[in-house]
Amino acid sequence: MKPDNEALCLAALRDFDRDRYLAALLTPAEKRASIVALYAYNAELARVRELVREPLPGEVRLQYWRDLLQGSGHGETAANPVAAELLRAIRDHGLPVAALVAMADARIFDLYDDPMESTQMFEGYAGETSASLIQLVSLVLDAKAAEGAFDIVGHAGVALAVAGALLLLPVHKARGQVYLPLTILSAAGLDRESFLQGADPARLKAAIEAFAGYGLDHLRQARAAGAIPKGLLPAFLPVSLASGVLKRAARNGGSALSHDFRAPQWRRQLAMLRLLVTGRL
C-alpha cells in the first residue's frame, strides 16, 4: 500500500509544530499537501538541535536536506515522507530551490552557541527562516500575488521569529544560546554571559521587553506595508499568533523565563480564523 505522505507530514506537525498544524488545516484543500510539506520541512530543520548532542551530527542532518534539494540525495527519497512531499511540492509549484537550501543553511546558527550579534543579523536569520517560509507558502497559494507582498512578508517574518524566540527563551537559555541581539542586550546593560547568568532580573526584564518591542515594531511595519492579498491570507495564519505573544512579553518580560506566553489553543485557533475573516494581522 502506498504511504499517505501528507497524513504522515501532518502527524509530524501535530507533534512538533502545533500552531502550523492548526494553520495547515485552515488552508485550501487543493493546496494543503504542498503547504504541509513546507511546514514539515521547516519543523525538521527547526528541531535538529534537539536531536543531536554535538554540532557536527547536526550539520550532517542539514547536509542531507541540501543534498536532497540539489539533486544528490542519499538513499531512497520515498522512504522519507517529508522529503518525498517536499520534492513533489517543488515540482508542482516551481518553488525556488535556493530559498529552501538557504533555510537549511540558516539553521547552522542553531547548532552552535554563538550569540546573535545585531538586529541586522537577526533580520537576516528571520528572513531565511520564518519569512522565507511565509513567502514559499504564498507562492503555493498564488504565485502572482506573492510577487508583490515582499515587504509584508519580510516584516511579518521578523515579528514571527521574535515571538518564536521569546517562547523558546527558557530552552535557549538552558542550552547557552542567545537569540536576543547583543545590541539590545547592551542597551540594557547586559552581555551574553550576564544574560545567561540572569543575576540582574531588572536588566533581564528590560532586555526581553525591548526585544518584544522590536518584534512589535516589525509587526506594525507589516501592517503599514499594505493589505495582504486575499489569496495569501492562509500563509499568514501563524503570524496572527505573534501579536499576543509580543504584547504579553512587552508588558512583563520578566516572566518570559517562567511562563508560556501562548494563549490557549482555542484562542489561537480563533485568532487564525479572525485573520481569514478580517484580512488584518
Buried (B, 14 or more C-beta within 10 A) or exposed (E): EEEEBBEBBBBBBBEBBEBBBBBBBBBEEEBBBBBBBBBBBBBBBBBBBEEBEEBEEBBEBBEBBBBBBEEEBEEEBEEBBBBBBBBBBBEEBEBBBEBBBBBBBBBEBBBEBEBBEBBEBBBBBBBBBBBBBBBBBBBBBBEEBBEEBEEBBBBBBBBBBBBBBBBBBEEBBEBEBBBBBBBBBEEBEBEBEBBBEEEBEEBBBBBBBBBBBBBBBBBEBBBEBEEBBEBBBBBBBBBBBBBBBBBBBBEBBBBBBEEEBBBEEEEBBEBBEEBBEEBEB
